[in-house]
Structure formats: structure tokens, C-alpha cells
């Protein structure tokens, strides 16, 4: 799928988690619901850091371009080193390492660890990166062509500062779900894992499929392209994605938010 659909699906997924959390007696304070949805929307673009034309690879100018080249090289090397007998030969690392459940979990665990050991500045950095990506993904028409524009970064920085200040207030959720001393903001890793996994699931619906299960082998393939039957798949950017899935994500997100806030 394309960036806008990925971001919408990530936000909708977190709002759905908010509804489920409320139903099971762990309701999210509204700042956690909002911030988590934005982080998940941004994280839903993260797996495409292995593609030089992806939103995340252009969002931070030369820095993200350089990171993209490194990640693509590493992903390609991992694929080559672990390729099974049934996996095709290929160049580049797009839709390999970064499109797996393992990568999603490592991203989330890394963010949680950074929040615990890095303190406020690490939290602000996590929020800033994901808010910039959320702006690029959710407001793609307004942000198109401005991925290196300082105004987008300033908006992300201001949003991160304001939202961190709101979350820090008692009862607003900095310690949601993880309440022991020193565990504030551990939950930040959850929307990151969710956003990355939702991205992978979305890509699995497309023609190429997605090797979500790596390193678990399936038959002779270590990088099995998981997906539904071929007749149910669609091309990225097709009318199915734009006219069907994106409106569906918006409706699902709205219903999830309403349920999470106790409106329905």
C-alpha cells in the first residue's frame, strides 16, 4: 500500500486498541489515545525505510536518505545470507528485513528502552520523529513536496513538546498500563510495534505479498511472501486502496475512538 493508506490504517488500529482496552478495564486517558494514534500512524511508514522513494526516506532530508541507504544495504545482506532454496535471487532489501514481525518488535522495544533510560529528551525525540511522519502520511496532500521543509519539522517539534507536557500531568497517561516507578512512557513502544505490523499486513494484501513471518521458514522459503489468495490481492495505489480501504480505515478509526472514549 501507499503511505496515506498505511498511516490511516496505523491510526485506526491504535484507536481500535483503545476501544479494546476500555472494554477490558484499562481505558486510555485521551492524551494516550491521541498520541498513540499519531505515533502508530507515523510508525506505519517505518518499514519502508528500505526504499529511497518512500515518505520516511525523504521526510528528514539527507539524514533519512542516508539511513535509507544503510538500511537497504543491511536488509539486502540479511536476505542474501538467510535465503532459502525456494527464495528468489534479488538485489536490494526492499520488503525484506524491515517488513517482518521481528523488526517491528525490535523497533518498539528500542523505543520503550529509550524512553526509560533516555528520559524526557528521548521521549521528545520519539514523539518528534513520529509526528513528522504522521503529518506526512495523514496530510499527504498538504505536505506533498515539503518533506524537507523546516515548517513540517517545526510543527512536529512543537507538537512533541506540547503533547509531552500534557502527558506528564498526573492522570494524563505517561504511566498508562505500566505503573511501577521508572516505567513512565514504556507504552510508547506499543503503537510503534502496532503501526509497523499493520504496515506489513497492508503490504501482504498487495500483489507481491509480504514476508511478515521471517525468520520462521515455510517450506523451502525463509522469506515466504504471506498474503491472501492471488485473486484477492490488489496493486498498491489502486482504486481498491483509495476508494475502499482508506474510507474503511477512517470509519473504523472513528468507531474505535468513540468506543474508547465511552461514547458508544
ABEGO torsion letter per residue (X at the ends): XBAAAAAAAAAAAAAAAAAAAAAAGBBBBAAAAAAAAAAAAAAAAAAAAABAABAAAAAAEAAAAAAAAAAAAAAAAAAAAABBAABBBBBEABGBAAABAAAAAAAAAAAAAAAAAAEAAAAAAAAAAAAAAAAAAAAAAAABGAAABAAAAAAAAAAAAAAAAAAABBGAGAABGBABBGABGAAAAAAAAAAAAAAAAAAAABAAEBBAAOABBBEABABBBBEBBAAABBBBGBAAAAAAAAAAAAAAAAAAAAAAAGAX
